[in-house]
């Protein structure tokens, strides 16, 4: 199996697990309570509000062949490309449309910043930035892979079952379009990264295993307890 | 100056694991720690943690909670606790004095057989120590002065199929963890250990842990079969029982034996030493009844030439991890387990992550008390039972 296929299979399985989860299906079927939907929106905002910073980190460790694509991705997130759509602003507009007041939106930004803080302060398990960079790159590109396939479905669910306007859901519809390209470019970036830093298939497999030990989408979007219930680590009603 | 405890809350937690953890006795998918949060009259708050294991001390979560609220709380609220001494040379006496205030016997008529109420006592001892040290702004390192600049932890490979075990071994290799412990069950041990050794190479040390899954003949045969993989020690191959049985294994097996479930009290330590039953003790704070009792057993081991490992209970949170860090830095232990934090728990309960880093290394803790900032919100999120105690 070539490396590209190895990564795509990993991503596809991870996304499939998310799409097949009872939480995701409840979201699509309109079976989540309003409070749970709002929690989902809050979690999603916290997960992505600081994406430009994460991409900036990836840009700083990117091999020459991948630097341009990652730089473009970062500028696009910031709204500094030709389209001029700042993605964090789209998330805050989504939160406002869902009824989050200014203080709640500020709390979302603080929560997102806390995630960046954790990334910087958690004891490092990897021995070098090379491995950490690969793990972050895999996570980011797996998110792009997922969004290219599920973002419009999530947007439609929130439109139909939470009554949000298509304008307020621009983040999802925009991602469903641009991330098809990003998803392809992302895997190319990973392949370039592996080649540049001379990471072999065995080490890649281990870092994939470490990075995706938990379903990152379920944990980030629905929370640790929901993930534990989906994976039977906890009973549904402890 | 003395301090009075005015209230306490017991949180019975269920914190999910990232992945299931199994050994020969059972498989776990969540931490079932009990956190003791107590408040002194001056408002200082301290945290302790108990991990009840019926197959270790005989305590269950429910019986542990009952013992805490019916026996320990009665004693604690009637006691005036001294501030920690300014002179750290008096630290161990202070620690022993605190432990001495905690009852050891259950109320009359309590059903079930319990070897010792050590998990319950450890939870309260830690909470008291944490709070009392905080009143003076002192770290536990003042009472247990560190003898090393950092602590190096082992990785533990759960009882699982070969593929899963190799996957875990490769993770630990990626993290350059220098010592590994592998749970063995009596089924396919040789193939698993061979695959793990092949995956990690010759460099990391490997220990095995049977959790009492073998009889004398089986333990000897297994050790003979696995010796070629350079196994540093074999932990608790037999069930807790007559030390003479373990001595028979120690005499015949090519791998040094380590006592774990057989070592709960100081009397156990004396019996094991008298029988020449093993070369290693596995100390655990929750199993041995807290810091003071664990130090006492370690001192006895040292005097008898027994080597020590500081182990942990599966699913310990940041509180017991922090206590373990201090103790591991203070005692002459050769292997250390614990501080897995978010490597095992889906979320930990402290603001600052406690888990070790690359090469299993973790720094010493220097903040007041045990050195961790517990998030009450996390306790409330993961508590399925909360008991409030007021004097």
Interface residues (C-beta under 8 A of the other chain):
Chain A: X118 X121 X122 X123 X124 X125 X126 X127 X131 X202 X203 X205 X206 X207 X209 X210 X213 X214 X219 X224 X225 X227 X228 X232 X233 X234 X238
Chain B: X14 X16 X17 X18 X19 X20 X29 X30 X167 X170 X171 X173 X174 X175 X176 X342 X343 X346 X347 X352 X353 X355 X356 X357 X358 X359 X362 X381 X384
